[in-house]
Amino acid sequence: MKKITLLGSTGSIGVNSLRVIKANPEKYKVVALAAGRNIDLLLKQIDEFAPEVVCVSDKHLASRLRDQIPGTLDIEVLSCTEGVIRLATLDKVDTIISAMTGAVGLLPTYEAIRAGKDIALANKETMVMAGPLVMEEARKRGVSILPIDSEHSAILQSLQGHEREELRRVILTASGGPFKDMSTMEMSKVTPAQALDHPNWSMGPKISVDSATMMNKGLEAIEAKWFFDLEMDQISILIHPQSIIHSMVEYLDGSIIAQIGTPDMIIPISYALSFPSHLANTLSPLELDEIGMLSFEKPAPEKFRCIDLAITAAEIGKSMPAVLNAANEIAVSAFLEGKTGFLEISNLIEKTMEMHKPYPVVNIEAVLEADTWARETARQLLTD
């Protein structure tokens, strides 16, 4: 039985992860849950899964949570980054589901790897900001890092049974988000509510906006580089609006292996936890005749500039991917708060990158320094 710490239990990935765990009680046991600020949902999760330790984002929330946990339950309540790191490194835990959103997920995930824990990874920022450090530490500790993102899960599945040196490239698919058919002029006027209304997936606010700008695909390309030891020119991106083919692998002879499935995160979460096995679930079978046509197109670079910015950051390397990620987080927050326009997201990221002088990221502290610099710079640019 895998003993699990779930980081980000009240987000969409966390909720779906608990659905997988609940459906397989003989395989998985929740030991610890880390949430953000949604203590109402966390209390329901505590009641259902009886973790030994929980963590929330600050001390005030931790105090409120303690007052609401029934006295019959012996549960330790922690808070802040230090608390999340403790959850990620508990002795009795062997598997960490890293599903926190944003750069805050990096340090707990990295410390979990250092503590010898296997990782089921949904936190893009871990690989984007510190891919070489993370993969080197995983190799050193002999731990596995398995992807939860549907795209990387699809690549992992399409690689099974094939020699790695036979790979020519991977093809990441993207829904195109809610604005793929809009003109640039129309996109300049979109609202946060429109950006959050994804046509195929139910996701949190930040990831939904990343999908609308297609920054999520740029971040996933950087992730794929480190997950699968690729060069950036071995990674292609195609818009596939139906979200049925989740990604593909092309081999040297021209064969393309694709993973096809219902657009539901239950599938990649389950595979990350049960790898290399496929567990049964209660999702309705995919009926391709009901889907009808599957279509593909290249993203328009003038509309989705974030893809090229991410590829540029990956090609520059060093501290630049961390700067890209931090500037994007600041820009997305500003857009959601009504402080900047939708198309200004990519402009802010580009200006922040232009002001940065990349340096080697020899340790995790160097990554965090780049992150801090980029956030401060992006915030200043917003006020100029």
Backbone hydrogen bonds, N-H to C=O, Kabsch-Sander energy under -0.5 kcal/mol:
donor,donor_aa,acceptor,acceptor_aa,energy
2,K,27,K,-3.0
4,I,2,K,-0.6
4,I,29,K,-3.1
5,T,95,T,-2.1
6,L,32,A,-2.5
7,L,5,T,-0.6
7,L,97,I,-2.9
8,G,6,L,-0.7
8,G,34,A,-2.6
9,S,34,A,-2.6
11,G,8,G,-1.0
14,G,8,G,-0.6
15,V,11,G,-2.9
16,N,12,S,-2.0
17,S,13,I,-2.5
18,L,14,G,-2.1
19,R,15,V,-1.3
20,V,16,N,-1.9
21,I,17,S,-2.4
22,K,18,L,-2.7
23,A,19,R,-1.7
24,N,20,V,-0.6
24,N,21,I,-1.1
27,K,24,N,-1.9
28,Y,24,N,-1.8
29,K,2,K,-2.5
31,V,4,I,-3.2
31,V,29,K,-0.6
32,A,4,I,-1.5
33,L,53,V,-1.8
34,A,6,L,-2.7
35,A,55,C,-3.0
39,I,37,R,-1.9
42,L,38,N,-1.9
43,L,39,I,-2.4
44,K,40,D,-1.3
45,Q,41,L,-2.1
46,I,42,L,-2.6
47,D,43,L,-2.3
48,E,44,K,-1.7
49,F,45,Q,-2.8
50,A,46,I,-2.1
52,E,31,V,-2.5
53,V,31,V,-1.5
54,V,76,E,-2.6
55,C,33,L,-1.9
56,V,78,L,-1.7
57,S,36,G,-2.3
62,A,58,D,-1.9
63,S,59,K,-2.1
64,R,60,H,-2.1
65,L,61,L,-2.7
66,R,62,A,-2.4
67,D,63,S,-1.7
68,Q,64,R,-0.9
68,Q,65,L,-0.9
69,I,65,L,-1.3
73,L,70,P,-2.1
75,I,73,L,-1.1
76,E,52,E,-2.3
78,L,54,V,-2.8
78,L,76,E,-0.5
80,C,56,V,-1.5
83,G,79,S,-1.4
84,V,80,C,-1.9
85,I,81,T,-2.5
86,R,82,E,-1.8
87,L,83,G,-2.1
88,A,84,V,-2.2
89,T,85,I,-0.8
89,T,86,R,-0.8
90,L,87,L,-0.9
93,V,90,L,-1.2
94,D,3,K,-2.1
95,T,3,K,-2.0
96,I,118,D,-2.9
97,I,5,T,-2.7
98,S,96,I,-0.8
98,S,120,A,-2.3
99,A,7,L,-2.4
99,A,97,I,-1.0
105,G,102,G,-1.9
106,L,103,A,-1.8
107,L,103,A,-0.5
109,T,105,G,-1.6
110,Y,106,L,-2.8
111,E,107,L,-2.7
112,A,108,P,-1.9
113,I,109,T,-2.0
114,R,110,Y,-2.2
115,A,111,E,-1.5
116,G,113,I,-2.0
117,K,112,A,-2.5
118,D,94,D,-2.4
119,I,144,S,-3.0
120,A,96,I,-3.0
121,L,119,I,-0.6
121,L,146,L,-2.8
122,A,98,S,-2.8
122,A,120,A,-0.6
123,N,98,S,-1.3
124,K,122,A,-1.1
126,T,123,N,-1.1
127,M,123,N,-0.6
127,M,124,K,-0.7
128,V,124,K,-2.2
129,M,125,E,-2.7
130,A,126,T,-1.5
131,G,127,M,-1.4
134,V,130,A,-2.9
135,M,131,G,-2.6
136,E,132,P,-1.9
137,E,133,L,-2.3
138,A,134,V,-2.2
139,R,135,M,-2.3
140,K,136,E,-2.4
141,R,137,E,-2.2
142,G,138,A,-1.2
143,V,138,A,-1.9
146,L,119,I,-3.0
148,I,121,L,-2.9
149,D,121,L,-0.8
153,S,149,D,-2.5
154,A,150,S,-2.0
155,I,151,E,-1.9
156,L,152,H,-2.6
157,Q,153,S,-2.5
158,S,154,A,-2.2
159,L,155,I,-1.2
159,L,156,L,-0.5
160,Q,156,L,-0.7
160,Q,157,Q,-0.8
162,H,159,L,-1.8
166,E,163,E,-1.9
167,L,164,R,-1.6
168,R,250,E,-3.0
169,R,250,E,-1.6
170,V,234,Q,-2.8
171,I,248,M,-2.8
172,L,170,V,-0.6
172,L,236,S,-3.1
173,T,246,H,-0.6
174,A,238,L,-2.1
179,F,176,G,-0.5
180,K,177,G,-0.7
182,M,179,F,-1.6
187,M,183,S,-2.5
188,S,184,T,-1.5
189,K,186,E,-1.4
190,V,187,M,-1.2
195,A,191,T,-2.0
196,L,192,P,-1.9
197,D,194,Q,-1.0
198,H,196,L,-1.5
203,M,201,W,-0.7
208,S,204,G,-2.3
209,V,205,P,-2.2
210,D,206,K,-2.3
211,S,207,I,-1.9
212,A,208,S,-1.9
213,T,209,V,-2.3
214,M,210,D,-1.0
215,M,210,D,-1.0
216,N,210,D,-1.8
217,K,214,M,-0.6
218,G,214,M,-1.3
219,L,215,M,-3.0
220,E,216,N,-2.2
221,A,217,K,-1.9
222,I,218,G,-1.7
223,E,219,L,-2.5
224,A,220,E,-2.8
225,K,221,A,-1.8
226,W,222,I,-1.3
227,F,223,E,-3.2
228,F,224,A,-2.3
230,L,225,K,-1.9
234,Q,231,E,-2.0
235,I,232,M,-1.5
236,S,170,V,-2.7
236,S,234,Q,-0.5
238,L,172,L,-2.5
239,I,297,E,-3.6
240,H,174,A,-4.3
243,S,240,H,-2.0
246,H,244,I,-0.7
246,H,259,Q,-2.6
247,S,259,Q,-0.6
248,M,171,I,-2.3
249,V,257,I,-2.4
250,E,169,R,-2.9
251,Y,255,S,-3.0
252,L,166,E,-2.4
254,G,251,Y,-2.3
257,I,249,V,-2.8
258,A,256,I,-0.5
259,Q,247,S,-1.8
260,I,258,A,-0.6
261,G,244,I,-2.4
264,D,262,T,-2.3
267,I,264,D,-1.5
269,I,265,M,-2.1
270,S,266,I,-2.4
271,Y,267,I,-2.2
272,A,268,P,-2.2
273,L,269,I,-1.7
274,S,270,S,-2.1
275,F,271,Y,-1.7
277,S,274,S,-2.4
279,L,277,S,-0.5
287,E,285,P,-0.5
288,L,286,L,-0.8
290,E,287,E,-1.1
291,I,287,E,-1.1
292,G,288,L,-2.1
297,E,239,I,-1.7
303,K,300,A,-1.1
304,F,300,A,-2.4
307,I,304,F,-1.2
308,D,304,F,-0.6
309,L,305,R,-2.0
310,A,306,C,-2.3
311,I,307,I,-2.3
312,T,308,D,-2.6
313,A,309,L,-2.3
314,A,310,A,-2.3
315,E,311,I,-2.3
316,I,312,T,-2.5
317,G,313,A,-2.6
319,S,359,Y,-0.6
320,M,317,G,-2.1
323,V,319,S,-1.6
324,L,320,M,-2.8
325,N,321,P,-2.4
326,A,322,A,-2.3
327,A,323,V,-2.7
328,N,324,L,-2.2
329,E,325,N,-2.2
330,I,326,A,-2.1
331,A,327,A,-2.5
332,V,328,N,-2.9
333,S,329,E,-2.1
334,A,330,I,-2.3
335,F,331,A,-2.2
336,L,332,V,-2.7
337,E,333,S,-1.8
338,G,335,F,-1.7
339,K,334,A,-3.1
340,T,334,A,-0.8
345,I,342,F,-1.3
347,N,343,L,-1.1
348,L,344,E,-2.6
349,I,345,I,-1.9
350,E,346,S,-2.5
351,K,347,N,-2.4
352,T,348,L,-2.2
353,M,349,I,-2.5
354,E,350,E,-2.4
355,M,351,K,-1.3
356,H,353,M,-1.2
362,V,360,P,-1.0
366,A,363,N,-0.5
367,V,363,N,-1.2
368,L,364,I,-2.2
369,E,365,E,-2.1
370,A,366,A,-1.8
371,D,367,V,-2.2
372,T,368,L,-2.4
373,W,369,E,-2.6
374,A,370,A,-2.4
375,R,371,D,-2.1
376,E,372,T,-2.3
377,T,373,W,-2.6
378,A,374,A,-2.8
379,R,375,R,-2.3
380,Q,376,E,-2.0
381,L,377,T,-2.4
382,L,378,A,-1.7
383,T,379,R,-1.0
383,T,380,Q,-0.6
384,D,380,Q,-1.2
